[in-house]
Amino acid sequence: MLFEDIMSGGKGGHKGGHPVDPVPTVIPDPVTYERAGGDGFRTLWVIFVIFIASAALFSLQAWRIPVSRRVYHVLTTVITIVGALSYFAMASGSASALNCHSVTDHHNKVPNTHHDVCRQVFWSRYVDWAITTPLLLVELGLLAGLDGAHIAMAVFADLVMVFSGLFSALGEKHTSQTWGWFTIAVIAYIFVIWHIAVEGSMVVKARGERLTKLFGSLAGFILILWAIYPIIWGIAQGGHRMSVDAEIITYAVLDMLTKVVFGFWILISNRQIPETIAEVGGWWSHGLNTNPEGRIRIGNGGEA
């Protein structure tokens, strides 16, 4: 019997008048890579430039006011500088890793096969969030007049949220590990809302109606945008339903709103509404020198 007859169902390839189906072949698919493309990298470079320009502008504005009133300016400048460094790292291709997982391919009448899907994860994005999001919470806490305990707990919950997202992004996909970390991040975010939005809205009322409205607007703006981040993560990193380029563009828009737009908003309000000014003296304004005039006391007697 010839092999060709078997494959073609010819004279020697059937029994009882029934042709034999072609012999199926099972060839595993190669590895599938999900990486950033041209649109993604162009977006990263554009956002880097915007962050650099914003940081320069915020820094120049800081020089026009006394040191004791520069708290928001310093924090906002640091936030945009860190964002610029993060986007430069991503745009230059030096801050990402491939997270691979196995996917099962189901076939008809033949054994299932498996192939790997490797998606690019920009871990520098999580480093950025671990530094900048606590600073944003400090700004909101100072604006509301929150005590240090609530601000510290909000910052701690925020760090738990960010690192849980990182562990989930780099962990094994479609397992309890991935969605376990994701659940922890969501719970931590609820604690952030409690300490900043709930407690802050109660404390800020004592500082006047204008400041209460401003805090409500800024806190709502930040916390609503932050709620979109895990949704994007679930669609992109968790569900692989979004391309890496689309993920980059979406996160870039969110980062622009939460860092640059928020920064301009709070600094403009700081200039227009006197109640927003957080004036800090002591070490912040004068350093460790307890004698601001620069005079040196000698013993118990006079001055030099």
N, C-alpha and C positions, 0 to 999 in steps of 0.2 A: 504494500500500500504506500503510495507516495504522499509526502507531506503536503504537496500542493492540493491533492485530492481531498485531504482532510480539511484543509483551510477553506477550500472552495465548495465543499459539500458535493464533490463530483461523484463519479461512478463508484469509486472505492471508498467514499467518505460517508456512506449512509447505510443504515440497516433497516430493513423492512420498509424501505421507501421514504424514510424520514431523514432529511438532510441534517448534518451535524453543524451546530453553530460554530462560528469562528472561536478559536481558543483565546480567551481574554488575557490580556497582559496587565500586570499591576506594576506600575512604575511610580515610586514615590516622587512627589513634587520637590523641587529644590527649596532652599530656604527663602522665605519672603521677607524683604527688608522694608520697613516703614521709616523713611528718613525725611529730613527737611529738604526742600527743593529751592529753586530760585526765588519764588515769591516769599518763602519763609525767611531766607537769609537777607533779602532786601528789606523786609520788615524789621528784622533785628537791627540792621545798620541805621535805619531811619529813626527808630526809637532811641538808639544809643545817642545819636546827635541831638535829639529833642531833650533827652535827660541832661546832657552836658550843658546845653544852652540854658535850660531851666535852673540848673545848679549854679551857674555863673550869675544869673539874674538874681536869684535868691540871696546869694552871697553879697552882691553889690548892695542890695537893699539893706542888709544887716549893718553895713558900715554907716548908715544914715541915722541910726538910733543908738541910744546908750546901751552899754553891755548888759545892764540889768534887765533890759526889755527885749533881748535878742533870743529868748528861749525858743519861740516858734520858728524864728529865722534859722537858727542853728540846726534844729531838728529837721526842718524841711530841707535844708541844704544837704545834710547828711543822707537823708532818705533818697534824694535824687542822685547823689554821687554814687551811692551803693547800687541803685538801679542802673546807672550808666555802666558801672563796672560789670555788673551781671550781664547786661546786654552785649557788651563788648566781648565777654568770654563766650557767650553763645554764638555771636556772629562770626567770631574767629575760629569756631569749631573746637575749642579747647575745654569745654565744660559739659560734655554729654557722655552718655554710656548707652549701650544696647542692652535692652532687657528682652530676653528670648523666652518663648514658651511653646510647647508642643500643641498642635491642632490636629484633631482627628478628621480625616476625610472619609465620608461614608460612600460606598460604591454599591451598585446593584449587582447581586449574585456573586460578588467577589469579596475577598477580605478587605477590611478597612485598612487604610494607610495613614501615616502620620507625617507631618512636616512641621518645621519650626517657623515661627513668625518672630522677627526681631524688630522691636520698635525703639526709636531713638528717644531717650529720656534726658532732658536738660536739667541736670542736678543743680546747676548754679542758680536756677530759678528758686529752688527751695532755700538755698543759702541766703539769697536776696530777701525772701519773705521772712526768714528767721531773724533778720536784722531790722528790716524796715517796718514790718507790721507791729512789733512791740513799740517802736517809736511813734507810730501813728496813734496807738492806744494811749501813750503817755501824753500826746498833744490833746486828745479828747479828754483825758482825765484832768489835765491842768485847766482846760477850758471850763469844765463843769465844776472844778473845785473839789474833786474827789480826794479822799485821804490816801496815803501811801499804801495801806493794806489792800484796798480794793484795786488800785492800779497794779500792784505787784501780783495779785492773784490773776488779774486779767492778762498780764504779760505771760505768766506761767502757763495759763490755759492756751494762750495763743501759740506758744512754743510747742506744746503738746500737739496742737492741731497741725502745725507746719511739719514737724518731724514725723508724725503719723502719716501724713500725705506722702512724704519722701519714702518711708519704709514700704508703703503700699505700692508706690510707683516702681520700686526696684525689686519687689518681692515676686513670688510666683503668681502667675495669673490664674483666674478662675478657681481660686482656692479660698478656704476660709481665712487664710492669712491676709490676702488682699482686702477683702471686704471687712475683715475684723479691724484692721488698721483704719480703714475708711470710716467705720462706725465710731471708733475712738475719736477720730478727728471731728466728726459731727457733734459728738457729745461735748468735746472741749469747746467747740464754737458756741454751744448753748451757754456754757459758763462765761465766755467772753461777753455775750449779750447781757447776761445777768449783771456782771460787775460793772460794765461800762454803760449800757443803755438804760437798764432798770435803775440801778443805784445812782448813776449820773443824772438821770432825769429828775430824781427826787432831791438831790443835793443842789442842782443848778437853780432851782426855783428861788432860792434865797439870794441869788445874785441879780435878779431883775428879769423883766419880761423879755427884753431884747436879747439878752444872752441866752435865756431859756429857748427861745425860738431858733437862735443860731445853732445852739448845741443840738437841738432836735433835728435840724436839717443836716448838719454835718455828720452826726452819728448815724442817722438813717441812711444817708448817702453812702457811707463807708460800709456799714453792716449789710445793706442790701446788695452792694456790689460783691462783698466777700461771700455772700450766699451763692453767687453765680459760679465762683471758682470750683467748688466741689461738683457742681452740675457738669461743668465742662470737663472736669477730671473723669467723672463717671462715663461720659460719652466718648472721650478721647483715649485716655490711658486705661480706663477700666473696661469699656465695651468695644474699643477699637472701631468706633462708628464715625470717627472724624480723622481726616488726614493730619499729618504732622504740621503741614503748612497752615491748615485751617486752625489748628490748635495754637500755633505761634501767634497768628493774627488776632485771635480772640483774646488770648492772655495779654497781648500787647495793648489792646484797647482798654482792657480792665486795669492794667498797670498804669497806663496814662491817666485814667480817671482817678484812681485811688492815690496816686502820688503827685502828679503835676497839677491836675485840676484842683484836687484837695488842697495842695500847697498854696496855690494862688488864692483860693477861696479864704483860707484861714488867715493869710497875711493881709489881704485886703480888708477883711473884717477887723483884724487887729488894729489897723490904722483908722478905721471909721467908727468903731465902737470901743470907747475907752474901757468898758467893763471887761473886755476880752484880754486886756494886757496882763500878762503874768510877770510881775516884777520880782526879780530874785537878787538878793544882796549877798553878803558874806563871801564865801569862797568863790562863788560864781562870778561876782563882780570885782572883787578885790584880791583874789588869790589867798594864800596862806598868811600874808602880811597883815597883822592886826593893827598896824599903824598906817592907814591909807595915805597920810601926808608924806610918808617916806622918812620920817625922823627917827633917829636911833637913840633910845634911852640908855644911859650909862648909869648902872647901879641904881640907887634910889634918888640920885640927884638930878641935875638938869638934863638938857638935851644937847645933842651934837648938831 
